[in-house]
Amino acid sequence: MEKDVEYIALVQIERSMKNEISAFSMSNSRFLEYLKTLKGSPLSPNAVLKAMAMLEKMDGSQRNPGSARALRYWQNAILEAWGRPLKGMLYESIEFNQPIYPQFEPDEKLLAKFRRYPSKLAWMAVIGAAVFLGVLTSLLVLVFHWNFWGCFWSGLLIYGLLAAYYFLWFERRLEIRRLKMMTKRMSEPSRQFIRSLPVRNLPLFPDLYDLKEMYAAWKEGKDRARLARQKARQIQQERRFGLDQARTLEKQQRQQQTRRTTAANGKTSKPSRTLLGRKPRRQVSPVGASRAVRYANASASQPALSASGPVTLNNLDQTGSLSTEEREQILERVEANALRNEQRRQKSRFDISVDDLPVIDVDLSLFDLSRQEPSNSQM
């Protein structure tokens, strides 16, 4: 695409104008002189819109709101003409083969206000034409006794031609006339620039040459819309591809960060059981804890009592508080140990004196038994 020289020059002039406060500065004079040189030369829509925006700022600084509003109406008309070739063919000095920059956006409020009057006129024309054709068809059928279906289809065809004439021709003629009438409220520099843009005046009725131009503009609009859709689709695919790449890169970075964290945790500590999928242990109540302690103490004391050898008072003190049945069991075990030791001494090959016999030093009064057990001397 070729460089827009006029737009670049206007941007440079605007930068120099920002540094100056006076409305009659050298940059403003340079800007107005440059606009005069653009007369009669083909311009891009971006250059025309930029010049109108700079003129609007000048009118706003000079407290001329009417001129600034009229310039905004012209900007909306040019932006709309870029998307509608039938209206773009009216601006002979503007080449609409370049895309509009995103900084230029239409004013929706002014655009709706500008369209309000043509829409009312269109409704009046549509309803008036329908009523007129209906009355004419009735007169032809009832008074002159013409064929009803012939009059009906003829009236419908005439109604379609009138609607096409209004929306494809008369509406554009009315719009250009309204825009030209707005130049009376503009300031002198703005009026001179707008009038330097050759705008075509449409006659009341089109001829064959106008119909050919309208057909060519319609084809151009179709091609432009198709290219715009292809470009939008290409931009959407590029954005989608970029998003996919960004997501893939983010996922890889997350995986690398997870691996680094796992490696660092593996060097310092082992993974807990919760990471392996095991459930945490259930909390134990105080009653259950006391029962477990009592059972452990009782089970710990059992091996000491069942072991072979003498049972002393120290072993019995480890049992703690015992019931009567447990005390009887302990006494029976003590007696069985004593009998077993005596049998071993009798079977021995060596003579053993009575003084060498072991004495079981057990205080039986600790158990407070109801029955009297035989003493060691009797055994």
Secondary structure, DSSP 4 states (H G I P E B T S, - for coil): ----HHHHHHHHHHHHHHT---TTSHHHHHHHHHHHHTTTS-B-HHHHHHHHHHHHHHHHHTT-HHHHHHHHHHHHHHHHHHH-HHHHTTBTTB---SPPPTT----HHHHHHHHHHHHHHHHHHHHHHHHHHHHHHHHHHHTS---HHHHHHHHHHHHHHHHHHIIIIIHHHHHHHHHHHHGGGS-HHHHHHHHHS-BPPP-SS--HHHHHHHHHHHHHHHHHHHHHHHHHHHHHHHHHHHHHHHHHHHHHHHHHHHHHHHHHHHHH-PPPGGGGTPPPPPPPPHHHHHHHHHHHHHHHHHHHHHSSS---HHHHHTT-S--HHHHHHHHHHHHHHHHHHHHHHHT-SS---GGGS------GGGT--SSPPP-TTT-
